[in-house]
């Protein structure tokens, strides 16, 4: 059975699909699974999230399925709120769930457009005065002062004077003198600034202190912060001008927690449409990718802190989350009951990965990762089915993977698991091919990967 399935999966990328990919590329749709479009869009651009997707994909889905005012859309992997932002712009109600507490705070701030411009500018003026006042009586040994405040990674990413100014801005924001919406707004502005003024290579997704970013040398953090906040206020004004009439009456209920169990937050059969992009099965550590921000704001000081605060709460998608003796990473028998064909394929794949792990560099726990990922996705699909109205449609943007060269057709499997738990039908439409840049790397596999739109109908 394993061999037959493997051949079938290889044959799925047909000539028709190749033509389809080229058509999507011409229409600009091939980038829907990336954050490129959102980098230039008001409010969406406030936080460059490497796991984000295009707001244009959400707009297209709303139009295609006729979702409009008064209806409700849901994103079980909310991230920084792309789906919810689009919903608000078009006066559509929304729900969102995000497990990462820092990312959740970003989304919450982006959804609040009731920022009083006068209050925000007054807060900015006070922050500026305080920073300038402290600059005049700067610490005698600034490097020692900073080393007492921040982990080594943060110290390595900035010139001392810049980091000191960033610290002063942070302290002025958290003084407690401003309303919570203004505080959250100012917090996002500072978050956005962190990577722009770093002299280390801090482009997403990695932070590389050993690589020098000369463009940040001599930047005035306070002036850059002032510029960013004023621009963000302009973004809100721009969004308000484009927003549909009645947007302010739409409701947006977002939660920091587990999207595999939302009964305490989301009623049964209340969702008209789902648009989401789950973590891909590609060993991407979402907790680590925000380490600079978590360290700077004092959420965490060590790798262990990040594990407790973030990693343990996220869907399984990275080997850094794995505890090999934890039964959470045993392939669930519920998968065997509902989708035996998928269970059998995964069981063979997991066994093969367990063997490869012993001879591959790094000995990565891809076997346990694959099991944990599909266990978690099963629960999330089950809960998503519960909250959807009959005949509603769920869109999942995601990619397949090939850890140690063992192909896992994640997109097809999500569709088949969905059918197994009750969805009426599914389809997979390929957005683009992936992984070509690694073809000459002997440490990587040579499997052609794809990014797809999986459509599930209840």
Buried (B, 14 or more C-beta within 10 A) or exposed (E): EEEEBBEEBEEBBEEEBEEBBEEBBEEEBBBBBBBBBBEEBBBBBBBBBBBBBBBBBBBBBBEEBEBEBEBBBBBBBBBBBBBBBBBBBBBBBBBBBBBBBBBBBBBBBBBBBEBEEEBBBEBBEBBBEBBEEBEEEEEEEBEEBBBEBBBEBBBBBBBBBBBBBBBBBBBBBBEEEBBEBBBBBBBBBBBBBBBBBBBBBBBBBEBEBEEEBEEBEEBEBBEBBBEBBBBBBEBBEEBEEEBEEEBEEBEBBBBBBBBBEBEEBBEEEBBBBBBBBBBBBBBBBBBBBBBBBBBBBEBBEEEEBBBEBBBEBBBBBBBBBBEEEEEBBEBBEBBBEBBEEBBBBBBBBBEBBEEBBEEBEEEBBBBBBBBBBBBBBBBBBBBBBBBBBEEBBBBBBBBBBBBBEBBBBBBBBBBBBBBBBBBEEBEBBBBBBBBEEBEEEEEBBEBBBBBBBBBBBB
